[in-house]
Amino acid sequence: MRKAKVYPYEEWRRFVSIKQLIRHDGAGIIFASGMTYCFYNSLLLVGIVAVIACLLSYFTRERLFKYVLQEAEGMYKEGLYILTSSLLVGQSLENGIRHMAFELSGLYGKQGVLYYELSKLMEGIDNGERIENQLQLMATRLKIEGIQQLAEIIMSAKRSGGNMVEIVNFSAQLIREKIDLNQEIHMLVHKKKTEWLFMSLFVPVMILYLRGSMEEFTKVFYGTLQGRMAMTMLLGLYASGMIIGKKIIDHAIEGEV
């Protein structure tokens, strides 16, 4: 059996859409530039920070693959419905997975990582590899627990000589329920982080409000050395508060999960 390798950057980046790249890079650049303008009111500093944020966003793009895998997990859940339906009408396991890949390509296109992996899986089967071994390789690369569980179930069913259709059908239902739970957790995390983000915008919004309504009062914070030092200290406190707040939110999410 071939040894599985987790995707390097050069491979997985083709599965990330332009929209995801723009959202990832743009959000970081806009946030960093906005904070710089809010606390320092300097277009020169905004430009410098924007360039730095652009470089940092480029080197942190690998985190986007996490969202690609979350989408692949959702597609895999739909694929399990197709697989069990194929088995119930009398198709073999291999043809069921082939039919699953065909149907998923019609629903989501052939550009996704799941279709790519299913194509590699079918290529391995055509070359005489065992399907459960190919599923284990696929699970290792994608880090999707449900695929690993399906491989173990198929291996156990073949070893015990049980009814493959009933075993896979029952197990697929359990896997789908677990994927549903994972998706609910992802939604909870996204909701909590969105709430935290909106709360963290309170300080810069107040600063911008004071700048607009009390311009003479706020000039001292942007036009003198002491004022810029005070704004730098405020920015440090604000950044520390954001870091602590994120840790509190993460801890709260772990407690609810």
C-alpha positions in Angstrom: 0.0 0.0 0.0 1.3 3.4 -0.9 2.3 5.7 1.9 -0.1 8.7 2.2 1.2 12.2 2.4 -0.6 15.3 3.7 -1.0 17.9 1.0 1.9 20.3 0.6 1.1 23.9 -0.2 1.8 23.5 -3.9 -0.9 20.8 -4.1 -3.7 22.1 -2.0 -3.7 25.7 -3.2 -5.4 24.8 -6.4 -8.4 23.7 -4.4 -8.8 27.2 -2.8 -11.1 29.5 -4.8 -10.2 33.0 -5.8 -13.1 34.2 -3.6 -11.6 32.5 -0.5 -8.2 34.0 -1.3 -9.6 37.5 -1.7 -11.6 37.2 1.5 -8.6 35.9 3.5 -6.1 38.4 2.2 -8.5 41.3 2.0 -9.8 41.0 5.5 -6.3 41.0 7.0 -5.2 44.0 5.0 -8.3 46.0 5.6 -8.3 45.3 9.3 -4.6 46.2 9.8 -4.8 49.3 7.6 -8.0 50.4 9.4 -6.5 50.1 12.8 -3.4 51.9 11.7 -5.4 54.8 10.3 -7.6 54.9 13.4 -4.8 55.0 16.0 -2.2 57.0 14.0 -4.0 59.0 11.3 -1.0 58.5 8.9 -1.4 57.4 5.3 2.3 56.6 5.2 2.0 54.2 8.1 -1.2 52.8 6.5 0.7 52.0 3.4 3.6 50.4 5.2 1.3 48.3 7.4 -0.8 47.3 4.3 2.4 45.9 2.7 3.3 44.0 5.8 -0.2 42.6 6.2 -0.2 41.5 2.6 3.0 39.6 3.1 1.7 38.0 6.3 -1.6 37.0 4.6 0.4 35.3 1.9 2.4 33.2 4.3 -0.7 32.3 6.3 -2.8 31.1 3.4 -2.2 27.5 4.3 -4.9 27.9 7.0 -7.5 28.2 4.2 -7.2 24.5 3.5 -9.0 23.9 6.8 -12.1 25.5 5.2 -11.6 23.4 2.1 -11.6 20.3 4.1 -14.8 21.4 6.0 -16.5 21.8 2.6 -15.2 18.4 1.5 -16.6 16.8 4.7 -20.0 18.2 3.9 -19.8 16.8 0.3 -18.7 13.5 1.7 -21.8 13.4 3.9 -23.9 13.8 0.7 -21.8 11.2 -1.0 -22.7 8.6 1.7 -26.4 8.9 0.7 -25.4 8.2 -2.9 -23.2 5.3 -1.9 -25.8 3.6 0.3 -28.5 4.1 -2.3 -26.2 2.4 -4.9 -25.6 -0.5 -2.6 -29.3 -1.0 -1.9 -30.1 -1.3 -5.6 -27.5 -4.1 -6.0 -24.3 -2.3 -7.1 -20.9 -3.4 -5.9 -19.0 -1.3 -3.4 -16.5 -0.2 -6.1 -19.3 0.8 -8.5 -21.1 2.5 -5.7 -18.1 4.7 -5.0 -17.6 5.3 -8.7 -21.3 6.4 -8.9 -20.8 8.6 -5.8 -17.9 10.4 -7.5 -20.0 10.9 -10.7 -22.9 12.3 -8.8 -20.8 14.6 -6.7 -19.1 16.0 -9.8 -22.5 16.9 -11.1 -23.5 18.6 -7.9 -20.3 20.4 -7.0 -18.1 20.2 -10.1 -14.8 18.5 -10.7 -12.5 21.1 -9.2 -13.0 20.2 -5.5 -10.5 18.2 -3.5 -13.0 15.4 -2.7 -13.6 14.6 -6.4 -9.8 14.7 -7.0 -9.3 12.2 -4.1 -12.1 9.9 -5.3 -10.6 9.9 -8.8 -7.2 8.8 -7.3 -9.1 6.2 -5.2 -10.7 4.7 -8.3 -7.4 4.8 -10.2 -5.9 2.8 -7.4 -8.7 0.3 -7.4 -8.3 -0.1 -11.2 -4.7 -0.9 -10.6 -5.6 -3.7 -8.2 -5.4 -1.9 -4.9 -7.9 -2.9 -2.1 -10.6 -0.3 -1.6 -10.2 -0.1 2.1 -6.5 0.6 1.7 -7.3 3.4 -0.7 -9.9 4.9 1.6 -7.3 4.9 4.4 -4.9 6.8 2.2 -7.6 9.2 1.3 -8.5 9.7 5.0 -4.9 10.4 5.9 -4.5 13.0 3.2 -7.8 14.8 3.9 -7.9 14.2 7.7 -11.6 13.4 7.5 -12.4 10.9 10.3 -15.6 9.6 8.6 -13.5 8.3 5.6 -11.2 6.4 8.0 -14.2 5.0 9.8 -15.7 3.8 6.5 -12.4 2.1 5.6 -12.3 0.3 9.0 -16.0 -0.8 8.6 -15.4 -2.2 5.2 -12.3 -4.0 6.4 -14.2 -5.5 9.3 -17.2 -6.5 7.2 -14.9 -8.3 4.7 -13.1 -10.1 7.5 -16.3 -11.2 9.3 -18.2 -12.0 6.1 -21.3 -10.0 7.2 -23.9 -8.4 5.0 -21.9 -5.6 3.4 -25.0 -3.5 2.4 -26.6 -3.5 5.9 -23.3 -2.9 7.6 -22.3 0.0 5.3 -25.8 1.5 5.4 -26.0 1.5 9.2 -22.5 2.8 9.6 -23.0 5.5 7.0 -26.0 6.8 9.1 -23.8 7.0 12.2 -21.0 8.8 10.2 -23.5 11.3 8.8 -24.8 12.1 12.2 -21.3 12.7 13.4 -20.6 15.0 10.5 -23.8 16.9 11.3 -22.5 17.4 14.8 -19.1 18.6 13.5 -20.9 21.1 11.2 -23.0 22.4 14.1 -19.7 22.9 16.1 -18.2 24.8 13.2 -21.3 27.0 13.0 -21.1 27.6 16.8 -17.4 28.6 16.5 -18.2 30.9 13.6 -21.0 32.6 15.5 -18.9 33.1 18.6 -16.0 34.5 16.7 -18.3 36.9 14.7 -19.8 38.2 18.0 -16.2 38.6 19.4 -15.2 40.5 16.2 -18.1 43.0 16.5 -17.4 43.6 20.2 -13.7 44.2 19.4 -14.7 47.0 17.0 -16.2 49.1 19.8 -12.9 50.9 20.6 -11.9 52.0 17.1 -15.5 53.1 16.4 -15.4 55.2 19.5 -12.1 56.8 18.5 -13.4 57.6 15.0 -16.6 59.1 16.6 -14.5 61.3 18.9 -12.3 62.4 15.9 -15.4 63.4 14.0 -17.2 65.2 16.9 -14.3 66.6 18.9 -11.6 67.3 16.3 -9.8 69.9 18.3 -9.6 67.7 21.4 -8.2 64.7 19.4 -5.6 66.6 17.4 -3.2 66.4 20.3 -3.2 62.6 20.1 -2.1 62.7 16.4 0.0 65.8 16.2 2.4 65.4 19.2 5.0 62.9 20.2 3.3 62.4 23.6 0.0 61.9 21.9 1.3 59.2 19.5 3.0 57.4 22.4 -0.4 57.5 24.2 -2.1 56.0 21.1 0.6 53.4 20.9 0.0 52.4 24.5 -3.8 52.3 23.8 -3.2 50.1 20.7 -1.1 47.7 22.8 -3.9 47.5 25.4 -6.4 47.0 22.7 -4.4 44.2 21.0 -3.9 42.5 24.4 -7.6 42.7 25.1 -8.4 41.2 21.7 -5.9 38.3 22.3 -7.3 37.6 25.8 -10.9 37.9 24.5 -10.2 35.4 21.7 -8.7 32.9 24.3 -11.8 33.4 26.5 -14.1 32.7 23.5 -12.1 29.6 22.5 -12.3 28.3 26.1 -16.0 29.0 26.2 -16.5 27.1 22.9 -14.5 24.1 24.2 -16.7 24.1 27.3 -19.9 24.1 25.3 -18.6 21.4 23.0 
